[in-house]
Structure formats: C-alpha cells, structure tokens
C-alpha cells in the first residue's frame, strides 16, 4: 500500500503546474473522503438503491412537494 507521502506526490504530479494551494488542499480533502468512504463500505457494507429509495422516498416527497 502506498504511503501518504507517495499518494501526495502522485496527486501533485497529476495537477496542473498553475494549481493554487487551495486546489491542492481541496484535492487532498476529496481524496481522503473517498478513501474513507471506500474503507467504510468495505467494513460495513453498502445499501442497495431500492432500500435507499424505500427509506427516503416518502421523506423526499414531503420535502419537495
């Protein structure tokens, strides 16, 4: 598994040369969120689309109607 430094170096290599510090921070934030989400899905499992629609369907109808 790549180290954190290796991941950051790879990210920096992929970003344009004119990237600002805010751009780098944003991409690091998104990368971390995605990694945590994938790890959580691996550990806890996922919810199917029909289950989500069943759980939140009535709520969404009440909110947006």
PyMOL Python script that loads the backbone (N, CA, C, O; Angstrom):
from pymol import cmd

cmd.read_pdbstr("""\
ATOM      1  N   UNK A   1       0.853  -1.186   0.000  1.00  0.00           N
ATOM      2  CA  UNK A   1       0.000   0.000   0.000  1.00  0.00           C
ATOM      3  C   UNK A   1       0.891   1.239   0.000  1.00  0.00           C
ATOM      4  O   UNK A   1       1.841   1.330   0.778  1.00  0.00           O
ATOM      5  N   UNK A   2       0.578   2.191  -0.878  1.00  0.00           N
ATOM      6  CA  UNK A   2       1.399   3.404  -0.945  1.00  0.00           C
ATOM      7  C   UNK A   2       1.299   4.224   0.345  1.00  0.00           C
ATOM      8  O   UNK A   2       0.258   4.255   1.001  1.00  0.00           O
ATOM      9  N   UNK A   3       2.386   4.872   0.682  1.00  0.00           N
ATOM     10  CA  UNK A   3       2.395   5.731   1.856  1.00  0.00           C
ATOM     11  C   UNK A   3       1.649   7.027   1.555  1.00  0.00           C
ATOM     12  O   UNK A   3       1.347   7.333   0.402  1.00  0.00           O
ATOM     13  N   UNK A   4       1.361   7.773   2.601  1.00  0.00           N
ATOM     14  CA  UNK A   4       0.671   9.054   2.431  1.00  0.00           C
ATOM     15  C   UNK A   4       1.503  10.001   1.569  1.00  0.00           C
ATOM     16  O   UNK A   4       0.965  10.724   0.730  1.00  0.00           O
ATOM     17  N   UNK A   5       2.806   9.991   1.780  1.00  0.00           N
ATOM     18  CA  UNK A   5       3.678  10.871   1.001  1.00  0.00           C
ATOM     19  C   UNK A   5       3.652  10.482  -0.472  1.00  0.00           C
ATOM     20  O   UNK A   5       3.627  11.346  -1.348  1.00  0.00           O
ATOM     21  N   UNK A   6       3.656   9.185  -0.739  1.00  0.00           N
ATOM     22  CA  UNK A   6       3.602   8.722  -2.131  1.00  0.00           C
ATOM     23  C   UNK A   6       2.292   9.137  -2.788  1.00  0.00           C
ATOM     24  O   UNK A   6       2.275   9.517  -3.959  1.00  0.00           O
ATOM     25  N   UNK A   7       1.193   9.066  -2.040  1.00  0.00           N
ATOM     26  CA  UNK A   7      -0.107   9.473  -2.578  1.00  0.00           C
ATOM     27  C   UNK A   7      -0.119  10.968  -2.896  1.00  0.00           C
ATOM     28  O   UNK A   7      -0.642  11.384  -3.930  1.00  0.00           O
ATOM     29  N   UNK A   8       0.454  11.766  -2.008  1.00  0.00           N
ATOM     30  CA  UNK A   8       0.505  13.212  -2.234  1.00  0.00           C
ATOM     31  C   UNK A   8       1.378  13.528  -3.447  1.00  0.00           C
ATOM     32  O   UNK A   8       1.024  14.381  -4.260  1.00  0.00           O
ATOM     33  N   UNK A   9       2.502  12.853  -3.569  1.00  0.00           N
ATOM     34  CA  UNK A   9       3.375  13.074  -4.728  1.00  0.00           C
ATOM     35  C   UNK A   9       2.654  12.729  -6.027  1.00  0.00           C
ATOM     36  O   UNK A   9       2.768  13.453  -7.016  1.00  0.00           O
ATOM     37  N   UNK A  10       1.912  11.623  -6.026  1.00  0.00           N
ATOM     38  CA  UNK A  10       1.155  11.235  -7.212  1.00  0.00           C
ATOM     39  C   UNK A  10       0.111  12.294  -7.546  1.00  0.00           C
ATOM     40  O   UNK A  10      -0.065  12.656  -8.709  1.00  0.00           O
ATOM     41  N   UNK A  11      -0.578  12.785  -6.523  1.00  0.00           N
ATOM     42  CA  UNK A  11      -1.573  13.834  -6.735  1.00  0.00           C
ATOM     43  C   UNK A  11      -0.918  15.077  -7.327  1.00  0.00           C
ATOM     44  O   UNK A  11      -1.425  15.647  -8.292  1.00  0.00           O
ATOM     45  N   UNK A  12       0.201  15.495  -6.756  1.00  0.00           N
ATOM     46  CA  UNK A  12       0.886  16.692  -7.246  1.00  0.00           C
ATOM     47  C   UNK A  12       1.347  16.522  -8.691  1.00  0.00           C
ATOM     48  O   UNK A  12       1.325  17.475  -9.469  1.00  0.00           O
ATOM     49  N   UNK A  13       1.759  15.321  -9.043  1.00  0.00           N
ATOM     50  CA  UNK A  13       2.180  15.065 -10.425  1.00  0.00           C
ATOM     51  C   UNK A  13       1.015  15.179 -11.402  1.00  0.00           C
ATOM     52  O   UNK A  13       1.215  15.503 -12.573  1.00  0.00           O
ATOM     53  N   UNK A  14      -0.189  14.918 -10.931  1.00  0.00           N
ATOM     54  CA  UNK A  14      -1.364  14.936 -11.809  1.00  0.00           C
ATOM     55  C   UNK A  14      -2.001  16.317 -11.935  1.00  0.00           C
ATOM     56  O   UNK A  14      -2.728  16.579 -12.893  1.00  0.00           O
ATOM     57  N   UNK A  15      -1.737  17.190 -10.987  1.00  0.00           N
ATOM     58  CA  UNK A  15      -2.337  18.525 -11.025  1.00  0.00           C
ATOM     59  C   UNK A  15      -1.558  19.432 -11.973  1.00  0.00           C
ATOM     60  O   UNK A  15      -0.359  19.243 -12.179  1.00  0.00           O
ATOM     61  N   UNK A  16      -2.248  20.419 -12.550  1.00  0.00           N
ATOM     62  CA  UNK A  16      -1.556  21.368 -13.427  1.00  0.00           C
ATOM     63  C   UNK A  16      -0.528  22.197 -12.648  1.00  0.00           C
ATOM     64  O   UNK A  16      -0.655  22.388 -11.439  1.00  0.00           O
ATOM     65  N   UNK A  17       0.466  22.671 -13.346  1.00  0.00           N
ATOM     66  CA  UNK A  17       1.538  23.458 -12.723  1.00  0.00           C
ATOM     67  C   UNK A  17       1.020  24.747 -12.079  1.00  0.00           C
ATOM     68  O   UNK A  17       1.599  25.236 -11.108  1.00  0.00           O
ATOM     69  N   UNK A  18      -0.059  25.290 -12.617  1.00  0.00           N
ATOM     70  CA  UNK A  18      -0.570  26.561 -12.095  1.00  0.00           C
ATOM     71  C   UNK A  18      -1.591  26.368 -10.970  1.00  0.00           C
ATOM     72  O   UNK A  18      -2.343  27.293 -10.663  1.00  0.00           O
ATOM     73  N   UNK A  19      -1.631  25.195 -10.356  1.00  0.00           N
ATOM     74  CA  UNK A  19      -2.566  24.934  -9.254  1.00  0.00           C
ATOM     75  C   UNK A  19      -2.198  25.783  -8.044  1.00  0.00           C
ATOM     76  O   UNK A  19      -1.023  25.977  -7.731  1.00  0.00           O
ATOM     77  N   UNK A  20      -3.219  26.277  -7.380  1.00  0.00           N
ATOM     78  CA  UNK A  20      -3.032  27.057  -6.165  1.00  0.00           C
ATOM     79  C   UNK A  20      -3.069  26.130  -4.959  1.00  0.00           C
ATOM     80  O   UNK A  20      -3.501  24.981  -5.056  1.00  0.00           O
ATOM     81  N   UNK A  21      -2.617  26.638  -3.836  1.00  0.00           N
ATOM     82  CA  UNK A  21      -2.618  25.857  -2.606  1.00  0.00           C
ATOM     83  C   UNK A  21      -4.029  25.378  -2.268  1.00  0.00           C
ATOM     84  O   UNK A  21      -4.215  24.259  -1.790  1.00  0.00           O
ATOM     85  N   UNK A  22      -5.016  26.233  -2.518  1.00  0.00           N
ATOM     86  CA  UNK A  22      -6.403  25.853  -2.247  1.00  0.00           C
ATOM     87  C   UNK A  22      -6.832  24.663  -3.111  1.00  0.00           C
ATOM     88  O   UNK A  22      -7.575  23.797  -2.649  1.00  0.00           O
ATOM     89  N   UNK A  23      -6.371  24.621  -4.349  1.00  0.00           N
ATOM     90  CA  UNK A  23      -6.677  23.495  -5.236  1.00  0.00           C
ATOM     91  C   UNK A  23      -6.094  22.200  -4.679  1.00  0.00           C
ATOM     92  O   UNK A  23      -6.756  21.162  -4.669  1.00  0.00           O
ATOM     93  N   UNK A  24      -4.861  22.273  -4.223  1.00  0.00           N
ATOM     94  CA  UNK A  24      -4.196  21.091  -3.675  1.00  0.00           C
ATOM     95  C   UNK A  24      -4.909  20.625  -2.412  1.00  0.00           C
ATOM     96  O   UNK A  24      -5.144  19.430  -2.232  1.00  0.00           O
ATOM     97  N   UNK A  25      -5.251  21.569  -1.540  1.00  0.00           N
ATOM     98  CA  UNK A  25      -5.964  21.215  -0.311  1.00  0.00           C
ATOM     99  C   UNK A  25      -7.303  20.569  -0.625  1.00  0.00           C
ATOM    100  O   UNK A  25      -7.682  19.587   0.013  1.00  0.00           O
ATOM    101  N   UNK A  26      -8.012  21.100  -1.589  1.00  0.00           N
ATOM    102  CA  UNK A  26      -9.312  20.545  -1.968  1.00  0.00           C
ATOM    103  C   UNK A  26      -9.157  19.117  -2.480  1.00  0.00           C
ATOM    104  O   UNK A  26      -9.909  18.228  -2.080  1.00  0.00           O
ATOM    105  N   UNK A  27      -8.192  18.896  -3.358  1.00  0.00           N
ATOM    106  CA  UNK A  27      -7.994  17.557  -3.911  1.00  0.00           C
ATOM    107  C   UNK A  27      -7.570  16.563  -2.828  1.00  0.00           C
ATOM    108  O   UNK A  27      -7.988  15.405  -2.852  1.00  0.00           O
ATOM    109  N   UNK A  28      -6.752  17.002  -1.890  1.00  0.00           N
ATOM    110  CA  UNK A  28      -6.381  16.128  -0.775  1.00  0.00           C
ATOM    111  C   UNK A  28      -7.603  15.785   0.072  1.00  0.00           C
ATOM    112  O   UNK A  28      -7.777  14.639   0.487  1.00  0.00           O
ATOM    113  N   UNK A  29      -8.444  16.782   0.326  1.00  0.00           N
ATOM    114  CA  UNK A  29      -9.668  16.571   1.102  1.00  0.00           C
ATOM    115  C   UNK A  29     -10.579  15.559   0.408  1.00  0.00           C
ATOM    116  O   UNK A  29     -11.076  14.628   1.042  1.00  0.00           O
ATOM    117  N   UNK A  30     -10.793  15.743  -0.881  1.00  0.00           N
ATOM    118  CA  UNK A  30     -11.666  14.839  -1.635  1.00  0.00           C
ATOM    119  C   UNK A  30     -11.081  13.431  -1.668  1.00  0.00           C
ATOM    120  O   UNK A  30     -11.799  12.447  -1.492  1.00  0.00           O
ATOM    121  N   UNK A  31      -9.786  13.344  -1.891  1.00  0.00           N
ATOM    122  CA  UNK A  31      -9.127  12.042  -1.932  1.00  0.00           C
ATOM    123  C   UNK A  31      -9.296  11.305  -0.595  1.00  0.00           C
ATOM    124  O   UNK A  31      -9.576  10.107  -0.582  1.00  0.00           O
ATOM    125  N   UNK A  32      -9.130  12.004   0.505  1.00  0.00           N
ATOM    126  CA  UNK A  32      -9.288  11.406   1.831  1.00  0.00           C
ATOM    127  C   UNK A  32     -10.730  10.966   2.067  1.00  0.00           C
ATOM    128  O   UNK A  32     -10.968   9.877   2.591  1.00  0.00           O
ATOM    129  N   UNK A  33     -11.691  11.801   1.686  1.00  0.00           N
ATOM    130  CA  UNK A  33     -13.105  11.449   1.854  1.00  0.00           C
ATOM    131  C   UNK A  33     -13.455  10.192   1.064  1.00  0.00           C
ATOM    132  O   UNK A  33     -14.161   9.317   1.565  1.00  0.00           O
ATOM    133  N   UNK A  34     -12.966  10.104  -0.154  1.00  0.00           N
ATOM    134  CA  UNK A  34     -13.241   8.930  -0.985  1.00  0.00           C
ATOM    135  C   UNK A  34     -12.621   7.688  -0.362  1.00  0.00           C
ATOM    136  O   UNK A  34     -13.261   6.639  -0.297  1.00  0.00           O
ATOM    137  N   UNK A  35     -11.379   7.803   0.097  1.00  0.00           N
ATOM    138  CA  UNK A  35     -10.718   6.653   0.711  1.00  0.00           C
ATOM    139  C   UNK A  35     -11.454   6.189   1.964  1.00  0.00           C
ATOM    140  O   UNK A  35     -11.627   4.989   2.178  1.00  0.00           O
ATOM    141  N   UNK A  36     -11.885   7.135   2.787  1.00  0.00           N
ATOM    142  CA  UNK A  36     -12.643   6.768   3.996  1.00  0.00           C
ATOM    143  C   UNK A  36     -13.974   6.118   3.641  1.00  0.00           C
ATOM    144  O   UNK A  36     -14.390   5.156   4.286  1.00  0.00           O
ATOM    145  N   UNK A  37     -14.636   6.637   2.625  1.00  0.00           N
ATOM    146  CA  UNK A  37     -15.908   6.062   2.193  1.00  0.00           C
ATOM    147  C   UNK A  37     -15.745   4.653   1.665  1.00  0.00           C
ATOM    148  O   UNK A  37     -16.555   3.777   1.968  1.00  0.00           O
ATOM    149  N   UNK A  38     -14.706   4.424   0.880  1.00  0.00           N
ATOM    150  CA  UNK A  38     -14.447   3.080   0.365  1.00  0.00           C
ATOM    151  C   UNK A  38     -14.119   2.112   1.497  1.00  0.00           C
ATOM    152  O   UNK A  38     -14.576   0.969   1.499  1.00  0.00           O
ATOM    153  N   UNK A  39     -13.325   2.576   2.455  1.00  0.00           N
ATOM    154  CA  UNK A  39     -12.983   1.725   3.598  1.00  0.00           C
ATOM    155  C   UNK A  39     -14.226   1.404   4.424  1.00  0.00           C
ATOM    156  O   UNK A  39     -14.416   0.267   4.854  1.00  0.00           O
ATOM    157  N   UNK A  40     -15.062   2.404   4.639  1.00  0.00           N
ATOM    158  CA  UNK A  40     -16.291   2.183   5.409  1.00  0.00           C
ATOM    159  C   UNK A  40     -17.214   1.207   4.685  1.00  0.00           C
ATOM    160  O   UNK A  40     -17.806   0.332   5.316  1.00  0.00           O
ATOM    161  N   UNK A  41     -17.340   1.349   3.381  1.00  0.00           N
ATOM    162  CA  UNK A  41     -18.176   0.434   2.602  1.00  0.00           C
ATOM    163  C   UNK A  41     -17.632  -0.988   2.682  1.00  0.00           C
ATOM    164  O   UNK A  41     -18.396  -1.951   2.754  1.00  0.00           O
ATOM    165  N   UNK A  42     -16.322  -1.109   2.669  1.00  0.00           N
ATOM    166  CA  UNK A  42     -15.698  -2.431   2.758  1.00  0.00           C
ATOM    167  C   UNK A  42     -15.968  -3.067   4.124  1.00  0.00           C
ATOM    168  O   UNK A  42     -16.238  -4.265   4.213  1.00  0.00           O
ATOM    169  N   UNK A  43     -15.895  -2.263   5.180  1.00  0.00           N
ATOM    170  CA  UNK A  43     -16.065  -2.780   6.537  1.00  0.00           C
ATOM    171  C   UNK A  43     -17.528  -2.988   6.909  1.00  0.00           C
ATOM    172  O   UNK A  43     -17.873  -3.990   7.536  1.00  0.00           O
ATOM    173  N   UNK A  44     -18.376  -2.061   6.533  1.00  0.00           N
ATOM    174  CA  UNK A  44     -19.769  -2.085   6.981  1.00  0.00           C
ATOM    175  C   UNK A  44     -20.749  -2.531   5.909  1.00  0.00           C
ATOM    176  O   UNK A  44     -21.917  -2.780   6.207  1.00  0.00           O
ATOM    177  N   UNK A  45     -20.297  -2.633   4.680  1.00  0.00           N
ATOM    178  CA  UNK A  45     -21.203  -2.987   3.595  1.00  0.00           C
ATOM    179  C   UNK A  45     -21.874  -1.752   3.026  1.00  0.00           C
ATOM    180  O   UNK A  45     -21.630  -0.629   3.467  1.00  0.00           O
ATOM    181  N   UNK A  46     -22.717  -1.983   2.045  1.00  0.00           N
ATOM    182  CA  UNK A  46     -23.405  -0.885   1.378  1.00  0.00           C
ATOM    183  C   UNK A  46     -24.911  -1.103   1.432  1.00  0.00           C
ATOM    184  O   UNK A  46     -25.379  -2.157   1.862  1.00  0.00           O
ATOM    185  N   UNK A  47     -25.658  -0.109   0.999  1.00  0.00           N
ATOM    186  CA  UNK A  47     -27.116  -0.175   0.957  1.00  0.00           C
ATOM    187  C   UNK A  47     -27.533  -0.140  -0.511  1.00  0.00           C
ATOM    188  O   UNK A  47     -27.019   0.664  -1.288  1.00  0.00           O
ATOM    189  N   UNK A  48     -28.451  -1.001  -0.881  1.00  0.00           N
ATOM    190  CA  UNK A  48     -28.883  -1.057  -2.279  1.00  0.00           C
ATOM    191  C   UNK A  48     -29.751   0.151  -2.625  1.00  0.00           C
ATOM    192  O   UNK A  48     -30.347   0.772  -1.744  1.00  0.00           O
ATOM    193  N   UNK A  49     -29.815   0.473  -3.900  1.00  0.00           N
ATOM    194  CA  UNK A  49     -30.627   1.594  -4.377  1.00  0.00           C
ATOM    195  C   UNK A  49     -32.095   1.440  -3.987  1.00  0.00           C
ATOM    196  O   UNK A  49     -32.686   2.407  -3.507  1.00  0.00           O
ATOM    197  N   UNK A  50     -32.716   0.261  -4.171  1.00  0.00           N
ATOM    198  CA  UNK A  50     -34.118   0.118  -3.760  1.00  0.00           C
ATOM    199  C   UNK A  50     -34.329   0.352  -2.263  1.00  0.00           C
ATOM    200  O   UNK A  50     -35.345   0.922  -1.864  1.00  0.00           O
ATOM    201  N   UNK A  51     -33.381  -0.083  -1.435  1.00  0.00           N
ATOM    202  CA  UNK A  51     -33.509   0.152   0.006  1.00  0.00           C
ATOM    203  C   UNK A  51     -33.446   1.640   0.334  1.00  0.00           C
ATOM    204  O   UNK A  51     -34.194   2.123   1.184  1.00  0.00           O
ATOM    205  N   UNK A  52     -32.564   2.359  -0.332  1.00  0.00           N
ATOM    206  CA  UNK A  52     -32.459   3.805  -0.113  1.00  0.00           C
ATOM    207  C   UNK A  52     -33.744   4.493  -0.547  1.00  0.00           C
ATOM    208  O   UNK A  52     -34.263   5.355   0.162  1.00  0.00           O
ATOM    209  N   UNK A  53     -34.255   4.113  -1.709  1.00  0.00           N
ATOM    210  CA  UNK A  53     -35.494   4.720  -2.198  1.00  0.00           C
ATOM    211  C   UNK A  53     -36.651   4.431  -1.254  1.00  0.00           C
ATOM    212  O   UNK A  53     -37.499   5.293  -1.023  1.00  0.00           O
ATOM    213  N   UNK A  54     -36.685   3.234  -0.714  1.00  0.00           N
ATOM    214  CA  UNK A  54     -37.760   2.881   0.214  1.00  0.00           C
ATOM    215  C   UNK A  54     -37.650   3.698   1.503  1.00  0.00           C
ATOM    216  O   UNK A  54     -38.655   4.195   2.011  1.00  0.00           O
ATOM    217  N   UNK A  55     -36.437   3.836   2.029  1.00  0.00           N
ATOM    218  CA  UNK A  55     -36.243   4.556   3.287  1.00  0.00           C
ATOM    219  C   UNK A  55     -36.471   6.058   3.144  1.00  0.00           C
ATOM    220  O   UNK A  55     -37.035   6.688   4.039  1.00  0.00           O
ATOM    221  N   UNK A  56     -36.036   6.630   2.029  1.00  0.00           N
ATOM    222  CA  UNK A  56     -36.079   8.080   1.878  1.00  0.00           C
ATOM    223  C   UNK A  56     -37.132   8.573   0.900  1.00  0.00           C
ATOM    224  O   UNK A  56     -37.329   9.781   0.770  1.00  0.00           O
ATOM    225  N   UNK A  57     -37.804   7.679   0.219  1.00  0.00           N
ATOM    226  CA  UNK A  57     -38.787   8.073  -0.781  1.00  0.00           C
ATOM    227  C   UNK A  57     -39.877   8.966  -0.226  1.00  0.00           C
ATOM    228  O   UNK A  57     -40.158  10.022  -0.792  1.00  0.00           O
ATOM    229  N   UNK A  58     -40.491   8.562   0.866  1.00  0.00           N
ATOM    230  CA  UNK A  58     -41.564   9.365   1.459  1.00  0.00           C
ATOM    231  C   UNK A  58     -41.036  10.692   1.987  1.00  0.00           C
ATOM    232  O   UNK A  58     -41.714  11.714   1.877  1.00  0.00           O
ATOM    233  N   UNK A  59     -39.859  10.690   2.547  1.00  0.00           N
ATOM    234  CA  UNK A  59     -39.259  11.918   3.056  1.00  0.00           C
ATOM    235  C   UNK A  59     -39.049  12.924   1.928  1.00  0.00           C
ATOM    236  O   UNK A  59     -39.379  14.101   2.069  1.00  0.00           O
ATOM    237  N   UNK A  60     -38.501  12.458   0.815  1.00  0.00           N
ATOM    238  CA  UNK A  60     -38.230  13.359  -0.307  1.00  0.00           C
ATOM    239  C   UNK A  60     -39.515  13.920  -0.897  1.00  0.00           C
ATOM    240  O   UNK A  60     -39.564  15.084  -1.295  1.00  0.00           O
ATOM    241  N   UNK A  61     -40.546  13.101  -0.955  1.00  0.00           N
ATOM    242  CA  UNK A  61     -41.828  13.583  -1.470  1.00  0.00           C
ATOM    243  C   UNK A  61     -42.365  14.688  -0.570  1.00  0.00           C
ATOM    244  O   UNK A  61     -42.870  15.693  -1.070  1.00  0.00           O
ATOM    245  N   UNK A  62     -42.269  14.522   0.745  1.00  0.00           N
ATOM    246  CA  UNK A  62     -42.767  15.526   1.688  1.00  0.00           C
ATOM    247  C   UNK A  62     -41.956  16.815   1.616  1.00  0.00           C
ATOM    248  O   UNK A  62     -42.515  17.904   1.747  1.00  0.00           O
ATOM    249  N   UNK A  63     -40.666  16.707   1.413  1.00  0.00           N
ATOM    250  CA  UNK A  63     -39.801  17.881   1.406  1.00  0.00           C
ATOM    251  C   UNK A  63     -39.954  18.688   0.127  1.00  0.00           C
ATOM    252  O   UNK A  63     -39.993  19.917   0.174  1.00  0.00           O
ATOM    253  N   UNK A  64     -40.041  18.017  -1.016  1.00  0.00           N
ATOM    254  CA  UNK A  64     -40.011  18.719  -2.295  1.00  0.00           C
ATOM    255  C   UNK A  64     -41.385  18.936  -2.919  1.00  0.00           C
ATOM    256  O   UNK A  64     -41.470  19.476  -4.022  1.00  0.00           O
ATOM    257  N   UNK A  65     -42.439  18.540  -2.262  1.00  0.00           N
ATOM    258  CA  UNK A  65     -43.775  18.747  -2.831  1.00  0.00           C
ATOM    259  C   UNK A  65     -44.503  19.798  -2.035  1.00  0.00           C
ATOM    260  O   UNK A  65     -45.649  20.125  -2.347  1.00  0.00           O
TER     261      UNK A  65
END
""", "prot")
cmd.dss("prot")
cmd.show_as("cartoon", "prot")
cmd.util.cbc("prot")
cmd.orient("prot")
